[in-house]
Amino acid sequence: MVAIFSSVTRAVASLFDRGFDPARARRLPIRHATGASNVRGMYLVGEIAGTPLIKLGLNRGRAVIDHIAERDRGGDEPGVAAEGDLYDVVIVGAGSSGLGAADRCQELGLRYLVIEQERTAQLIRNFTKGKPLFMEPPDEENRTRLFCAECAKEELLERWDRQIVDLGLAPDIHEFETVERIDRLGERDGFRVETDRGAYRARRVVLAIGMAGNPRKLGIPGEAEHAARIDQNVADADVYHDRDLVVFGAGDVACEAAVALADRGNRITLVAPDREFTFPKQRNIDAVMERVERGVIDLRLTHVATLIDADAVVIRNLETDETDRVPADHIFRCIGADLPLAFFDRIGIRMEGTWTWRRWLVLLVAFLVCYFVYGAKSNPPLWPFNVPVAWLGSADTPVSFGTWWSSLQVGEGRWSFKLNGSFWYSLLYCVLMTVFGLKAFYRWGVKYDDAYQRKRFASLITVQWTLAFLIPNVLMWWMHGLWPDNAVLGYRDNWWHASGFEYAFPLFFWQFFWDVGWLYLVYGLAATFVIIPLTTIRHGKRYCTWFCGCGGLAETLGDPWRHLAPKGRVAERWEWMNLAILIWAAVAAVLVVSKIGLGFWVTGEAFVAPTAQTHGAVTATLFGGYQVIADIWLVGIIPVALYPIYGGKIWCRYWCPLAKWMQMTSKWFGSLQISSNDKCITCGECSRYCEVGIDVMSFAKNQQPFHNGNTSCIQCGICITVCPMDVLSFDNDHRGTLRRGSPVGVPLTVNGESARPPRRKRFK
């Protein structure tokens, strides 16, 4: 009993124990596709906007200036300031994005200023000597006048330094000047930018500060006193020979530094608090471990530094609390950089997922809207629709809105149509999916020129109008009018069972209850236990993103917030809930059907919701509880209200029993997976836009496939669409050989042919 209690306690604690979670650590500021931040008139571009590549940085910098110029057209003429000290644009940062923005300002004749706290292109200057630069993606055209071709870092810097002078950019670039504060003065007055040298006024501000401007420090005694022996990166490994060197960090930069230094005959100690390598690419991990085996790198995971003195570093084992003194002629602090959160806070830039009073208000309003929309169509209706009112009946016999609503009909006899809450709810559902589906169609299918996304959103909209609206609310109602109360269709009032053509049990929990006809019964059993399991073999959980209306609403109405999906290990651990609901639905259905038997299907005996007297307290509680909690709150109200807060896939990911059933069958029999080539640049865009919170980048950078055996992937393909390097692709092989992965660096093939899709035209 003690062991069981201890195991349960640890399992529950793990649901809340965040620890260090790399998936959650990759948060970026709020920004629009145009680069606009939450502060009106302030724009984000480059790495802090999710674009780390040099060529894309140049182009995005140019694009944001084009957007600003277009937005400001009709006001003062470009370059003509209302006052002599007013700039059209102040650009903070002179990396590739900042230079691309400056180049476009120069072309358009805008009055601009670039402020850089170090030197121009400082991040590239920090790269290791002779580092080759790959200008990806290769099919992206460089739209700026600045040099952009594959070369060593030294050639690029030499060319840029010369072009900055030749193009006339140099006078408007202030190096070694630090921005301390940016204040918004008003819509017409723009911004006041304060630096350590003075203050400037500007209509618009573009932040192109990158992610490396705030290097992390160890924060231990001796770090400041021995700063001359500490570097943030290895600029030239050839400088060091036969020396005792300590490298802090467990990412790609730290691993590459340790390997380069070890190959020059140095004695390397690699120190990190991580229990295992999390961030590096697999090839860097393999390179480090190969040198660890040869004894040229001393790997100290689960260790932190406690002191730096004249010739050594004292490190402590986090698990045993023992300390050790490591010789250190020089120290490399390759532990990355932090976003300038304090700076963002001062200027009003908010991070994604930050809770403010506005976000609480959005949650409240969304909840109330979803409650009243779903409450009107529920059977029985939710409060206040079930409260009798005299004006809908009479003073003696008042009628509730729900009763009046459910009795609305047009036409006569067999040609009548029931315009009840379900009809209007289904119509509203289809309209929302169509409007927002077309926006998502344009966003992912047209802008990215992705045929897969165009077909997917077209399928969702078409299926919703046919299977979820026209067939149940029009065709089947009319057929029930032609053949009322027959064994095939069941009673006329139960035409709504036709919703089961789109939603299979247990997502559509009522498939086998309430005088269901043989048509619905046979189709429902076939859909749940034959059709859907068979489709998961080659298509995984694509039902969720091509067919299902619940998933369809999340993919369309919820698409603007897909990047807010909870990320990280804790978020993944809570996915056990849909298994619990699957078990709950299955047990409740079995108990109800076993009690009733097949009699009401054969004899036409009316089905009545289970009660403690007719079915027993357990059955009644399971059945009634599922109806209220799962079928009303978890599927209809709570998840839709949470779209603007946690993205669209809350129901599908955490509570949908059908999604869990498909994941189980796909895990057992499926062959569909998403695999990677060796081009990952760890930009994080794939993870950012995953609606079910998968840390896609962790698989992509190590060329590890992911599927329904190791993730809750719904095969929407957005991670493939947004990848700027065409790293990801679908792989499918009935033999299952691809599900087990492929060796690093070995191209994946299907039936002897490359599984890589042709390159798409990139984002327009």
BAROMI-607029 format. One line per field, with one value per residue (C-alpha): z, y, x. Coordinates in steps of 0.02 Angstrom, whole numbers, always signed. Last residue first. Example, Ala and Ser with C-alpha at 12.3 -4.5 7.8 and 13.67 -1.06 7.14 Angstrom:
! residues 2
zz [+357 | +390] .
yy [-53 | -225] .
xx [+684 | +615] .
This chain:
! residues 764
zz [-2523 | -2413 | -2507 | -2671 | -2628 | -2643 | -2714 | -2580 | -2498 | -2487 | -2609 | -2706 | -2663 | -2609 | -2491 | -2450 | -2304 | -2331 | -2213 | -2111 | -1944 | -1961 | -1997 | -1887 | -1821 | -1905 | -2073 | -2077 | -2046 | -2192 | -2241 | -2281 | -2258 | -2239 | -2221 | -2235 | -2127 | -2165 | -2302 | -2241 | -2199 | -2101 | -2099 | -2209 | -2133 | -1958 | -2025 | -2083 | -1996 | -1955 | -1788 | -1686 | -1508 | -1492 | -1474 | -1556 | -1647 | -1756 | -1740 | -1843 | -1772 | -1881 | -1725 | -1764 | -1822 | -1667 | -1541 | -1664 | -1660 | -1476 | -1490 | -1419 | -1500 | -1609 | -1675 | -1734 | -1617 | -1628 | -1817 | -1804 | -1682 | -1782 | -1744 | -1910 | -1971 | -2137 | -2098 | -2162 | -2056 | -2036 | -2006 | -1980 | -2055 | -2027 | -1916 | -1833 | -1645 | -1627 | -1756 | -1662 | -1497 | -1572 | -1654 | -1487 | -1401 | -1533 | -1512 | -1324 | -1347 | -1182 | -1186 | -1366 | -1462 | -1327 | -1303 | -1488 | -1533 | -1443 | -1256 | -1221 | -1376 | -1404 | -1220 | -1243 | -1379 | -1260 | -1113 | -1199 | -1317 | -1296 | -1113 | -1047 | -1138 | -1194 | -1067 | -904 | -923 | -1030 | -952 | -778 | -830 | -901 | -764 | -626 | -701 | -725 | -548 | -466 | -546 | -716 | -696 | -518 | -520 | -683 | -862 | -999 | -1079 | -1239 | -1321 | -1365 | -1553 | -1539 | -1622 | -1574 | -1402 | -1368 | -1410 | -1228 | -1110 | -967 | -1078 | -1181 | -1030 | -946 | -1109 | -1149 | -975 | -980 | -1153 | -1115 | -951 | -1030 | -1170 | -1041 | -943 | -1103 | -1146 | -977 | -998 | -1105 | -943 | -959 | -1123 | -1045 | -906 | -1032 | -1136 | -1237 | -1208 | -1374 | -1396 | -1574 | -1636 | -1588 | -1760 | -1809 | -1678 | -1794 | -1930 | -1862 | -1696 | -1787 | -1897 | -1749 | -1681 | -1857 | -1893 | -2074 | -2128 | -1967 | -1839 | -1968 | -2005 | -1847 | -1926 | -2114 | -2174 | -2037 | -1955 | -2096 | -2048 | -1867 | -1926 | -2043 | -1936 | -1751 | -1738 | -1913 | -1929 | -1762 | -1805 | -1981 | -1919 | -1782 | -1887 | -2025 | -1901 | -1824 | -1656 | -1532 | -1410 | -1389 | -1497 | -1575 | -1420 | -1378 | -1538 | -1493 | -1428 | -1559 | -1732 | -1779 | -1964 | -2006 | -1820 | -1850 | -1932 | -1756 | -1764 | -1856 | -1686 | -1686 | -1837 | -1745 | -1808 | -1980 | -2032 | -1910 | -1961 | -1863 | -2003 | -2184 | -2290 | -2144 | -2082 | -2256 | -2244 | -2076 | -2146 | -2294 | -2206 | -2033 | -2032 | -2215 | -2247 | -2085 | -2014 | -2159 | -2302 | -2239 | -2120 | -2247 | -2374 | -2251 | -2181 | -2353 | -2425 | -2273 | -2303 | -2492 | -2479 | -2340 | -2444 | -2597 | -2506 | -2594 | -2427 | -2449 | -2534 | -2428 | -2256 | -2237 | -2382 | -2324 | -2144 | -2198 | -2298 | -2145 | -2039 | -2146 | -2186 | -2010 | -1938 | -2065 | -2034 | -1844 | -1863 | -1970 | -1848 | -1702 | -1800 | -1836 | -1662 | -1580 | -1677 | -1855 | -1889 | -2073 | -2149 | -2312 | -2232 | -2158 | -2181 | -2202 | -2073 | -1895 | -1725 | -1581 | -1508 | -1482 | -1387 | -1267 | -1244 | -1220 | -1078 | -1090 | -966 | -933 | -828 | -878 | -1057 | -1173 | -1234 | -1145 | -982 | -962 | -910 | -865 | -974 | -1081 | -929 | -893 | -1004 | -1133 | -1112 | -1241 | -1283 | -1424 | -1320 | -1197 | -1337 | -1391 | -1213 | -1141 | -1289 | -1277 | -1088 | -1097 | -1235 | -1134 | -977 | -1069 | -1163 | -998 | -919 | -1069 | -1053 | -868 | -915 | -923 | -1034 | -1157 | -1289 | -1217 | -1202 | -1268 | -1160 | -1172 | -993 | -995 | -1153 | -1074 | -919 | -1031 | -1132 | -1207 | -1127 | -1202 | -1226 | -1105 | -1197 | -1055 | -1114 | -978 | -992 | -899 | -799 | -684 | -608 | -419 | -368 | -256 | -192 | -178 | -232 | -363 | -406 | -419 | -379 | -481 | -423 | -568 | -578 | -607 | -527 | -449 | -512 | -387 | -379 | -553 | -588 | -619 | -676 | -830 | -813 | -975 | -973 | -1155 | -1223 | -1146 | -1307 | -1248 | -1210 | -1384 | -1464 | -1344 | -1401 | -1587 | -1560 | -1468 | -1608 | -1740 | -1638 | -1641 | -1473 | -1359 | -1238 | -1189 | -1028 | -842 | -875 | -755 | -881 | -880 | -1023 | -961 | -1104 | -1107 | -1263 | -1412 | -1549 | -1578 | -1401 | -1437 | -1590 | -1500 | -1345 | -1450 | -1557 | -1399 | -1316 | -1471 | -1501 | -1324 | -1159 | -1081 | -989 | -1071 | -961 | -1037 | -976 | -1112 | -1237 | -1381 | -1392 | -1527 | -1662 | -1586 | -1652 | -1598 | -1464 | -1375 | -1223 | -1164 | -987 | -937 | -939 | -831 | -684 | -552 | -623 | -620 | -456 | -353 | -455 | -570 | -715 | -844 | -986 | -1138 | -1168 | -1350 | -1420 | -1464 | -1607 | -1582 | -1738 | -1653 | -1779 | -1712 | -1803 | -1803 | -1723 | -1592 | -1531 | -1361 | -1304 | -1285 | -1168 | -1271 | -1258 | -1399 | -1394 | -1499 | -1617 | -1600 | -1705 | -1616 | -1448 | -1355 | -1345 | -1238 | -1281 | -1150 | -1132 | -1311 | -1313 | -1428 | -1482 | -1667 | -1734 | -1913 | -2012 | -2078 | -2135 | -2247 | -2400 | -2516 | -2537 | -2350 | -2295 | -2449 | -2393 | -2219 | -2294 | -2415 | -2281 | -2161 | -2291 | -2338 | -2156 | -2120 | -2251 | -2406 | -2468 | -2545 | -2484 | -2526 | -2482 | -2613 | -2540 | -2617 | -2592 | -2681 | -2579 | -2676 | -2579 | -2408 | -2342 | -2364 | -2290 | -2196 | -2176 | -2011 | -2050 | -1873 | -1755 | -1757 | -1650 | -1802 | -1865 | -1703 | -1712 | -1882 | -1858 | -1700 | -1521 | -1450 | -1623 | -1664 | -1843 | -1891 | -2026 | -2136 | -2275 | -2454 | -2513 | -2560 | -2398 | -2295 | -2390 | -2349 | -2167 | -2152 | -2229 | -2113 | -1961 | -2016 | -2053 | -1887 | -1850 | -1701 | -1653 | -1809 | -1789 | -1927 | -1998 | -1892 | -1804 | -1758 | -1887 | -1848 | -1955 | -2048 | -2237 | -2275 | -2344 | -2380 | -2231 | -2223 | -2370 | -2362 | -2182 | -2195 | -2361 | -2294 | -2136 | -2235 | -2353 | -2200 | -2130 | -2295 | -2305 | -2132 | -2178 | -2333 | -2242 | -2101 | -2225 | -2302 | -2135 | -2055 | -1880 | -1920 | -1767 | -1728 | -1598 | -1730 | -1861 | -1853 | -1722 | -1754 | -1647 | -1713 | -1595 | -1454 | -1466 | -1597 | -1786 | -1888 | -2032 | -1974 | -1806 | -1651 | -1468 | -1400 | -1406 | -1292 | -1320 | -1137 | -1135 | -1254 | -1162 | -997 | -841 | -693 | -729 | -589 | -596 | -676 | -605 | -429 | -472 | -535 | -385 | -265 | -357 | -348 | -162 | -124 | -219 | -128 | +41 | +0] .
yy [+1766 | +1627 | +1504 | +1417 | +1235 | +1119 | +950 | +825 | +717 | +533 | +490 | +332 | +153 | +100 | +248 | +333 | +428 | +508 | +443 | +584 | +517 | +338 | +312 | +305 | +156 | +218 | +212 | +23 | +7 | -112 | -10 | +138 | +320 | +471 | +649 | +786 | +902 | +999 | +1111 | +1248 | +1387 | +1265 | +1342 | +1213 | +1057 | +1114 | +1151 | +971 | +938 | +763 | +753 | +722 | +659 | +605 | +449 | +309 | +429 | +486 | +573 | +542 | +586 | +690 | +763 | +944 | +889 | +790 | +928 | +1054 | +970 | +1008 | +949 | +1071 | +1003 | +1156 | +1153 | +1331 | +1370 | +1197 | +1210 | +1391 | +1343 | +1417 | +1263 | +1274 | +1103 | +1051 | +868 | +791 | +761 | +636 | +651 | +484 | +373 | +186 | +144 | -22 | -9 | +178 | +221 | +114 | +200 | +375 | +344 | +292 | +443 | +561 | +475 | +506 | +695 | +770 | +834 | +856 | +871 | +975 | +1095 | +1100 | +1279 | +1384 | +1407 | +1580 | +1639 | +1463 | +1439 | +1483 | +1351 | +1222 | +1263 | +1268 | +1126 | +977 | +988 | +1072 | +991 | +814 | +787 | +857 | +850 | +696 | +605 | +635 | +572 | +410 | +375 | +422 | +323 | +170 | +176 | +211 | +65 | +47 | +76 | +144 | +240 | +320 | +287 | +405 | +332 | +231 | +203 | +23 | +4 | -185 | -226 | -75 | -64 | -246 | -251 | -260 | -124 | -167 | -217 | -58 | +56 | -31 | -43 | +141 | +200 | +91 | +152 | +336 | +330 | +231 | +360 | +501 | +429 | +409 | +590 | +643 | +563 | +714 | +803 | +737 | +831 | +1001 | +961 | +913 | +1069 | +1177 | +1238 | +1291 | +1480 | +1465 | +1404 | +1571 | +1637 | +1459 | +1440 | +1486 | +1376 | +1230 | +1226 | +1228 | +1086 | +983 | +985 | +963 | +809 | +777 | +838 | +892 | +766 | +626 | +651 | +554 | +426 | +423 | +258 | +138 | +267 | +246 | +64 | +109 | +242 | +128 | -30 | -7 | +169 | +194 | +17 | +25 | +194 | +142 | -13 | +81 | +233 | +129 | +10 | +151 | +230 | +233 | +348 | +271 | +195 | +351 | +458 | +480 | +568 | +578 | +400 | +357 | +434 | +614 | +643 | +515 | +519 | +685 | +578 | +536 | +706 | +624 | +565 | +653 | +548 | +383 | +256 | +266 | +83 | +13 | +133 | +273 | +397 | +355 | +511 | +631 | +537 | +561 | +750 | +762 | +655 | +773 | +941 | +951 | +791 | +789 | +977 | +1025 | +911 | +792 | +917 | +1090 | +1022 | +902 | +1042 | +1162 | +1032 | +963 | +1135 | +1166 | +1006 | +1024 | +1198 | +1142 | +999 | +1111 | +1228 | +1393 | +1468 | +1622 | +1522 | +1365 | +1423 | +1599 | +1592 | +1430 | +1495 | +1647 | +1535 | +1425 | +1578 | +1621 | +1442 | +1373 | +1518 | +1493 | +1306 | +1326 | +1460 | +1339 | +1196 | +1306 | +1367 | +1190 | +1123 | +1265 | +1223 | +1261 | +1094 | +1075 | +1032 | +939 | +781 | +878 | +1066 | +1197 | +1286 | +1226 | +1302 | +1181 | +1177 | +1365 | +1369 | +1233 | +1314 | +1486 | +1417 | +1418 | +1499 | +1411 | +1523 | +1691 | +1632 | +1563 | +1644 | +1808 | +1714 | +1651 | +1476 | +1459 | +1327 | +1454 | +1535 | +1409 | +1264 | +1188 | +1006 | +965 | +1092 | +1217 | +1375 | +1324 | +1307 | +1488 | +1550 | +1459 | +1497 | +1684 | +1685 | +1590 | +1702 | +1857 | +1790 | +1731 | +1895 | +1990 | +1883 | +1921 | +2106 | +2102 | +2033 | +1857 | +1839 | +1694 | +1773 | +1905 | +2086 | +2239 | +2392 | +2490 | +2459 | +2277 | +2241 | +2313 | +2204 | +2054 | +2080 | +1905 | +1798 | +1737 | +1572 | +1465 | +1459 | +1534 | +1487 | +1486 | +1498 | +1425 | +1320 | +1177 | +1093 | +1091 | +971 | +986 | +852 | +893 | +714 | +752 | +933 | +896 | +1057 | +1146 | +1247 | +1330 | +1345 | +1456 | +1626 | +1590 | +1553 | +1487 | +1389 | +1314 | +1192 | +1004 | +885 | +843 | +843 | +779 | +771 | +789 | +716 | +545 | +449 | +400 | +583 | +625 | +510 | +578 | +756 | +714 | +609 | +753 | +871 | +754 | +735 | +920 | +1004 | +1065 | +925 | +836 | +742 | +775 | +961 | +1067 | +1087 | +1073 | +1021 | +1001 | +1009 | +968 | +1051 | +965 | +1069 | +939 | +967 | +1151 | +1118 | +982 | +1089 | +1239 | +1136 | +1063 | +1233 | +1314 | +1167 | +1170 | +1097 | +1243 | +1291 | +1256 | +1240 | +1243 | +1171 | +1212 | +1117 | +1234 | +1380 | +1515 | +1393 | +1389 | +1564 | +1657 | +1531 | +1602 | +1701 | +1726 | +1721 | +1743 | +1935 | +1925 | +1857 | +1980 | +1984 | +1795 | +1773 | +1735 | +1660 | +1729 | +1613 | +1744 | +1746 | +1851 | +1991 | +2045 | +1870 | +1853 | +1978 | +2165 | +2206 | +2318 | +2437 | +2602 | +2715 | +2903 | +2942 | +3057 | +3041 | +3052 | +3061 | +2964 | +2820 | +2802 | +2867 | +2841 | +2954 | +2884 | +2940 | +3113 | +3079 | +2922 | +2971 | +2993 | +2811 | +2794 | +2694 | +2669 | +2621 | +2605 | +2574 | +2659 | +2568 | +2593 | +2732 | +2694 | +2842 | +2906 | +2728 | +2691 | +2784 | +2635 | +2635 | +2648 | +2508 | +2413 | +2407 | +2343 | +2221 | +2147 | +2127 | +2051 | +1926 | +1878 | +1851 | +1743 | +1617 | +1608 | +1566 | +1720 | +1877 | +2047 | +2193 | +2273 | +2192 | +2071 | +1913 | +1779 | +1628 | +1467 | +1426 | +1439 | +1469 | +1569 | +1450 | +1538 | +1446 | +1480 | +1536 | +1599 | +1549 | +1663 | +1820 | +1934 | +1857 | +1908 | +2082 | +2121 | +2307 | +2336 | +2347 | +2434 | +2466 | +2613 | +2635 | +2802 | +2844 | +2984 | +2893 | +2912 | +2750 | +2671 | +2726 | +2658 | +2494 | +2479 | +2522 | +2382 | +2255 | +2318 | +2295 | +2121 | +2067 | +2134 | +2319 | +2334 | +2464 | +2545 | +2719 | +2761 | +2921 | +3025 | +3185 | +3307 | +3441 | +3446 | +3394 | +3279 | +3266 | +3103 | +3018 | +3146 | +3179 | +3073 | +2982 | +2836 | +2793 | +2613 | +2584 | +2652 | +2548 | +2390 | +2421 | +2449 | +2281 | +2196 | +2260 | +2193 | +2031 | +2016 | +2045 | +1927 | +1795 | +1800 | +1795 | +1662 | +1682 | +1731 | +1699 | +1880 | +1898 | +1827 | +1957 | +2086 | +2167 | +2325 | +2472 | +2588 | +2521 | +2423 | +2243 | +2213 | +2236 | +2120 | +2104 | +1928 | +2005 | +2001 | +1950 | +1928 | +1759 | +1608 | +1468 | +1418 | +1315 | +1185 | +1188 | +1137 | +1169 | +1103 | +1099 | +986 | +1001 | +837 | +756 | +781 | +672 | +531 | +546 | +536 | +386 | +295 | +333 | +274 | +112 | +84 | +119 | +0] .
xx [+208 | +274 | +382 | +351 | +352 | +501 | +459 | +411 | +544 | +505 | +644 | +613 | +664 | +491 | +485 | +648 | +721 | +890 | +1026 | +1106 | +1047 | +987 | +803 | +651 | +554 | +397 | +488 | +494 | +308 | +281 | +130 | +243 | +194 | +307 | +245 | +376 | +479 | +639 | +570 | +690 | +567 | +456 | +281 | +195 | +274 | +226 | +51 | +33 | -134 | -69 | -162 | -4 | -35 | +147 | +257 | +159 | +47 | +191 | +359 | +514 | +685 | +800 | +883 | +836 | +664 | +615 | +653 | +581 | +411 | +386 | +206 | +78 | -79 | -104 | +75 | +112 | +256 | +334 | +356 | +416 | +554 | +699 | +804 | +900 | +840 | +921 | +961 | +799 | +646 | +505 | +318 | +232 | +99 | +119 | -28 | -71 | -49 | -12 | -145 | -271 | -229 | -225 | -393 | -471 | -391 | -464 | -633 | -628 | -605 | -547 | -367 | -312 | -474 | -558 | -412 | -369 | -410 | -281 | -254 | -326 | -419 | -489 | -536 | -720 | -727 | -654 | -770 | -939 | -980 | -865 | -815 | -972 | -1117 | -1071 | -932 | -998 | -1188 | -1215 | -1067 | -1138 | -1309 | -1241 | -1114 | -1235 | -1379 | -1269 | -1200 | -1370 | -1459 | -1539 | -1725 | -1737 | -1572 | -1624 | -1572 | -1635 | -1790 | -1789 | -1957 | -2000 | -1992 | -1998 | -1832 | -1727 | -1809 | -1777 | -1592 | -1540 | -1597 | -1480 | -1335 | -1358 | -1350 | -1203 | -1105 | -1134 | -1079 | -924 | -873 | -902 | -804 | -662 | -649 | -662 | -515 | -415 | -455 | -385 | -213 | -164 | -117 | +61 | +86 | +50 | +173 | +307 | +299 | +181 | +4 | -74 | -58 | +11 | -160 | -240 | -287 | -341 | -477 | -622 | -548 | -445 | -539 | -706 | -644 | -585 | -761 | -833 | -728 | -676 | -506 | -418 | -481 | -504 | -319 | -283 | -166 | -192 | -121 | -175 | -289 | -415 | -445 | -481 | -606 | -702 | -712 | -751 | -819 | -888 | -956 | -1047 | -1123 | -1170 | -1261 | -1353 | -1396 | -1473 | -1554 | -1653 | -1615 | -1756 | -1669 | -1495 | -1356 | -1278 | -1303 | -1118 | -1068 | -883 | -901 | -962 | -936 | -970 | -999 | -1135 | -1179 | -1265 | -1399 | -1458 | -1542 | -1688 | -1748 | -1917 | -1968 | -1952 | -1827 | -1745 | -1736 | -1864 | -2000 | -2084 | -2111 | -2069 | -2095 | -2077 | -1924 | -1852 | -1884 | -1798 | -1657 | -1631 | -1649 | -1571 | -1470 | -1412 | -1399 | -1311 | -1177 | -1147 | -1162 | -1114 | -982 | -907 | -884 | -801 | -681 | -638 | -598 | -487 | -389 | -377 | -304 | -186 | -116 | -100 | +21 | +55 | +112 | +3 | -134 | -154 | -101 | -170 | -295 | -374 | -368 | -469 | -586 | -608 | -647 | -797 | -847 | -824 | -924 | -1064 | -1069 | -1081 | -1216 | -1317 | -1291 | -1345 | -1495 | -1554 | -1511 | -1607 | -1765 | -1814 | -1898 | -1936 | -2105 | -2125 | -2195 | -2338 | -2339 | -2203 | -2099 | -2072 | -2032 | -2066 | -1890 | -1887 | -2052 | -1993 | -1821 | -1898 | -2002 | -2191 | -2309 | -2475 | -2588 | -2513 | -2507 | -2377 | -2217 | -2256 | -2284 | -2106 | -2053 | -1866 | -1779 | -1686 | -1605 | -1531 | -1484 | -1600 | -1653 | -1593 | -1460 | -1489 | -1508 | -1372 | -1243 | -1263 | -1287 | -1137 | -1024 | -1059 | -1037 | -871 | -802 | -847 | -763 | -607 | -590 | -607 | -470 | -360 | -395 | -354 | -183 | -113 | +40 | +22 | +133 | +249 | +197 | +291 | +248 | +412 | +466 | +407 | +503 | +661 | +635 | +605 | +764 | +757 | +889 | +1051 | +1137 | +1234 | +1399 | +1503 | +1677 | +1810 | +1999 | +2148 | +2025 | +2073 | +1917 | +1888 | +1750 | +1599 | +1479 | +1294 | +1253 | +1120 | +1162 | +1348 | +1441 | +1575 | +1726 | +1817 | +2006 | +2158 | +2125 | +1956 | +1780 | +1652 | +1488 | +1474 | +1333 | +1333 | +1195 | +1302 | +1491 | +1570 | +1760 | +1809 | +1972 | +1940 | +1913 | +1739 | +1702 | +1765 | +1635 | +1503 | +1535 | +1524 | +1367 | +1282 | +1331 | +1260 | +1101 | +1065 | +1085 | +943 | +902 | +1063 | +1032 | +1019 | +1042 | +1145 | +1287 | +1478 | +1593 | +1773 | +1898 | +2084 | +2152 | +2236 | +2155 | +2018 | +1957 | +1930 | +1822 | +1722 | +1691 | +1640 | +1521 | +1442 | +1424 | +1349 | +1230 | +1163 | +1221 | +1314 | +1473 | +1640 | +1795 | +1969 | +2134 | +2261 | +2365 | +2321 | +2199 | +2208 | +2153 | +1977 | +1941 | +1783 | +1735 | +1583 | +1529 | +1707 | +1779 | +1961 | +1952 | +1794 | +1896 | +1834 | +1657 | +1634 | +1727 | +1572 | +1429 | +1294 | +1331 | +1290 | +1165 | +1201 | +1075 | +1092 | +1086 | +902 | +886 | +868 | +768 | +640 | +560 | +494 | +371 | +335 | +501 | +576 | +755 | +842 | +1023 | +1185 | +1136 | +978 | +800 | +675 | +523 | +381 | +244 | +165 | +10 | -49 | +22 | +186 | +238 | +391 | +547 | +682 | +864 | +924 | +1112 | +1236 | +1394 | +1354 | +1242 | +1189 | +1120 | +1287 | +1335 | +1185 | +1247 | +1242 | +1432 | +1468 | +1351 | +1406 | +1589 | +1548 | +1425 | +1553 | +1687 | +1561 | +1501 | +1679 | +1730 | +1578 | +1629 | +1518 | +1345 | +1268 | +1181 | +1256 | +1143 | +1031 | +875 | +751 | +855 | +754 | +699 | +728 | +887 | +804 | +931 | +1089 | +1217 | +1358 | +1522 | +1615 | +1794 | +1825 | +1684 | +1533 | +1538 | +1552 | +1389 | +1302 | +1379 | +1304 | +1343 | +1443 | +1381 | +1225 | +1154 | +1038 | +979 | +901 | +775 | +709 | +619 | +679 | +602 | +769 | +852 | +708 | +725 | +910 | +876 | +747 | +865 | +1002 | +891 | +840 | +1020 | +1084 | +1088 | +970 | +841 | +769 | +696 | +572 | +497 | +614 | +560 | +699 | +659 | +475 | +327 | +446 | +457 | +547 | +395 | +257 | +146 | -11 | -91 | +28 | +69 | +7 | +94 | +258 | +243 | +205 | +351 | +461 | +404 | +441 | +621 | +661 | +574 | +684 | +848 | +798 | +743 | +915 | +1005 | +895 | +823 | +643 | +531 | +486 | +625 | +742 | +705 | +567 | +458 | +358 | +301 | +163 | +29 | +106 | +42 | +176 | +159 | +272 | +147 | +102 | +55 | +163 | +156 | +331 | +417 | +415 | +540 | +562 | +402 | +474 | +640 | +559 | +660 | +562 | +376 | +316 | +125 | +72 | +229 | +159 | +8 | +119 | +236 | +90 | +16 | +183 | +202 | +25 | +58 | +223 | +143 | +0] .
